[in-house]
């Protein structure tokens, strides 16, 4: 059982208000799994994520609102909801739950070849 480690995804100490903490849970060639804990956080003004990889993101607790640059679309993910963000789909975190920490699970992997 060498190398086995038990992790409780929902028991994370929240960061200070307005901040987030990113913890890498697993990394393999072509794959990275992160737990992100946000406390009333948002992306800096004018900042957009523009990633070379796909990202599947799920909200385990709390909620978060994402804004996408390709239009005025806002997507709010509640606890238990997930979505795939394709590579180079510019996006930002507009807000997270004002009353509790938001815990995200993010899986980063190469985009499908077309």
N, C-alpha and C positions, 0 to 999 in steps of 0.2 A: 504494500500500500504506500510505497515511497512516492512522494510528490503529490499525494492527495491532500486537498485542503477544502474544508467545509466553509461555505460563505452564506451568510444570511443577507439576502438582497435588500431587505427593508430596514435593517438595523444599521443605519448610517448616521453619524453625528452631523447635523446640519451646519453649514458654514454660516458666517455672519450675514446679516441682511444685505441683499444686493450682490452677493457673490455666489460662486458655485465651486464645487470640488469634483475633480475627475479622477477616478481610480481605474487603472487598467486591471481587469480581472483575468484576461487571457490574451495571449499573443502568439500567433503562429504565422508562418509565411502566407501572406494573402488574407489574413484575418486578424481583427483586433476587437475585443469585447471590452466595453467600458461601462462602469456605473457612474452616473453624473448626478450629483445632489445639488439642487439649486434652491436658494432661499430668496424669494422676491427678486429674482435676477432677470436681466435682459442683456442682449448683446450691446456693445458700445455703439453710440450714435454713428451712423454711416458705415458700420462694419457689416460685411456679408461673408458667410461661409461660402467658399467656392472650392469644393473638394474634388480630387482626382478619382475618388472611389465612391461607390454606393454606400448609403448608410440606412440601415433599418433601425428605427428608434421606437421604443415603447415607453409609456409612462406607467410605472408601477404604483406610484402614489402621488397625490396632488394633481396638478394640471399644468399645462404649458401651452402657450400660443406661439406658433411659428408664422412668420411672414415670408412670402416668396417674392423675389425681385421681378419675375416674369409677368407680374400683374399685381393687382391689389388684393390677391387672395390671402386670407388669414385662415389658418387651420388650428383649432384648439383640440388638443389631445387630453382626454380625461383619464383617470386611473383605469388601466386595463386596455387602453387603445394604443394602436401602433400604426406606423406607416413607413413606406420605403421612400427615401429621398435619393433620386438618381444622381450620379456623378455630374458635377458642374451645374446642378440646379441651385442657383444662388438663394440662400435663405439666412434667416436670423431668428433668434429667440426674441420675441416681442415682450413677453411677460411670463412669469410663473405664478403659481398660487400665492396669493397674498397672506393666507392664514396658516400655511404649513409648508414644510419642505416638499419639493417635487423631486422624486427619484425616477431617473430615466435609465433605461438600459439601451445601449447603442452598440450595434454590430457594424463594423466597417469591413468592406470586402471589395475586390475588383469588380468593375462593371462587366456585364455580359458582353461578349464580343458580338458585333453585328455582322 
